[in-house]
Amino acid sequence: MLDNLSRVRASAVVRMKARVRDYVITYRVLAITDNPVTDDNIKSLREYFRNRQVVQVFRRGRRVRRRVSMVYELDGRVVRVGLWSS
């Protein structure tokens, strides 16, 4: 993969980084809960988050920043009582 390395102009790097924002990012989560989780609970979450904008709050150094992201789809399954995976 790293066989074809070459020097590029800074403008090419800027264009490439700008296109990265258009990619879809997939997160995998394993959630452990104290309450039982059913398939109906996951169906409810799936419907709630479909095509919804969410605000992520994160810390960058001392500053607290906010980023608005789009959740296109949420899916999951019950692994066992109190444990689900998405």
C-alpha positions in Angstrom: 0.0 0.0 0.0 2.9 2.4 0.7 4.9 1.5 -2.4 3.8 4.5 -4.5 4.8 7.4 -2.3 5.6 10.7 -3.9 5.7 14.4 -3.1 2.5 16.3 -3.7 1.6 20.0 -3.5 0.0 21.3 -0.3 -3.1 22.2 -2.3 -3.6 18.5 -3.2 -3.5 17.6 0.5 -6.1 20.4 1.4 -8.4 19.0 -1.3 -8.0 15.5 -0.1 -8.8 16.4 3.5 -11.8 18.4 2.4 -13.2 15.3 0.7 -12.8 13.2 3.9 -15.7 15.1 5.5 -18.0 13.5 2.9 -17.2 9.9 4.0 -19.6 7.9 6.2 -18.1 6.8 9.4 -19.4 3.6 11.1 -19.1 3.1 14.9 -19.6 -0.2 16.6 -20.8 -0.2 20.2 -21.3 -2.8 22.9 -23.6 -1.5 25.5 -24.2 -3.0 29.0 -27.3 -2.0 30.8 -28.8 -2.7 34.2 -32.3 -3.0 32.7 -33.4 -5.7 30.3 -33.2 -4.8 26.6 -35.7 -6.1 24.2 -35.9 -6.0 20.4 -38.7 -3.4 20.7 -36.3 -1.1 22.6 -33.8 -1.4 19.8 -36.5 -0.8 17.2 -37.5 2.3 19.0 -33.9 3.6 19.0 -33.6 2.8 15.4 -36.7 4.8 14.5 -35.6 7.7 16.7 -32.1 8.1 15.3 -32.8 7.5 11.6 -31.7 10.6 9.6 -31.3 12.7 12.8 -28.7 15.4 13.5 -26.9 15.0 16.8 -24.5 17.4 18.6 -21.3 15.9 19.9 -19.6 17.8 22.7 -15.9 17.1 23.1 -12.9 18.7 24.7 -9.9 19.8 22.7 -7.3 20.9 25.2 -9.0 23.3 27.5 -11.7 24.3 25.0 -15.1 22.5 24.9 -16.2 22.2 21.3 -19.4 21.1 19.7 -19.7 19.3 16.4 -23.0 18.6 14.6 -23.2 15.2 12.9 -25.8 13.3 11.0 -26.9 9.8 12.1 -28.3 8.1 9.0 -29.0 4.7 10.5 -28.7 2.9 13.8 -29.0 -0.9 14.0 -28.4 -3.3 16.8 -29.3 -6.7 18.3 -29.8 -8.1 21.8 -26.8 -10.3 22.7 -28.3 -11.3 26.0 -30.4 -9.7 28.8 -28.7 -6.4 29.7 -26.3 -6.5 26.8 -26.8 -5.3 23.2 -24.5 -4.7 20.3 -24.8 -2.2 17.4 
